[in-house]
């Protein structure tokens, strides 16, 4: 089939009239996507240099920090107005329809994309060139969608720099926060709906704040404390400050904060400090460490998995024994159990000589059979 390239301008001329009736846009855009796929039309995606200017470093000729370089590069990216942003969002939706149709044509779904694309490859110019192991038309559709999503993310990276200031004083790395916020923009892109008439930044700020808070909750303490308990700790700390008594009882704190007594007690227990096993308990070089007091010198044995009540291997083996031969074969191939790699539905169907839908049915039935308390007990420690 002869391939044809079309530009963003051509696609916008086709999508803009459809956008005048948002309620029917999806149906008509999907029909257009099907026609483009059938005719073998590819989208001419411009490179990132088309939206990036020349970074202006704060100290020309000097040595700039990594954060300063990053800020300069982000500030050099051209921003979009409301109309341009809506057009880009419609292109992303159109590209997603094209990818879905290409996957359907090959009997695949989005789960089959996992592990089939590698990002760590670079060409002779040092540019990243993803490698795709799926059929060629699916790879093209995926690359188009990925390039469009990346463009919307890059054009809004400045939002990360603006909103990170609210959390940068809390004792965590600013670069780590920026990284978390940048990754959250991809989730914002996937959930953004241009039909609502909102600017992308209005919707993305929610995802940014959620990403920043999650990072703080997950890394703020040596032992991770649940989010609800960390919020309770904040109210407990404020109540103690109002009472002016660091030794206030749990009952007094509960009455002042309005929290339940049990929740206050849990929050106070979670505030306990962490002590390293190697830290000396006494004064001087000869001070014994906590490990010296807790160790059992008479045991003479190293730890082994046999000490556990059960292992993941045993739990999984017991669950697989509940399956028929065909069900066990499908599960092992699909999830790479006792095999070098995972296999797609189409690969399993080819091996068994059945349809994709039949393989999917066998997989669902097998997984339902494997949902046993024994497997759950074995898997929980690893999740």
Secondary structure, DSSP 8 states (H G I E B T S, - for coil): ---EEE-HHHHHHHHHHHHTSHHHHHHHHHHHHHHHHHHTEEE----GGGTB-----SSTTS---HHHHHHHHHHTB----HHHHHHHHHHHHHHHHHHHHHHHHTT--GGGGTTSEE---B-TTS-B--EE-S-HHHHHHHHHHHHHHHHHHHTTTHHHHHHGGGTTTSSS-HHHHHHHHHHHHHHHHHH--GGG---HHHHHHHHHHHHHHHHHHHHSSSS---HHHHHHHHHHHHHHHHHT-TT--HHHHHHHH---HHHHHHHHHHT-----TTSBSSSSTT--BHHHHH--TTT-----GGGSS--HHHHHHHHHTTS-HHHHHHHHHHHTTTSSS---HHHHHHHHTS-HHHHHHHHHHHHHHH--HHHHHHHHTT-
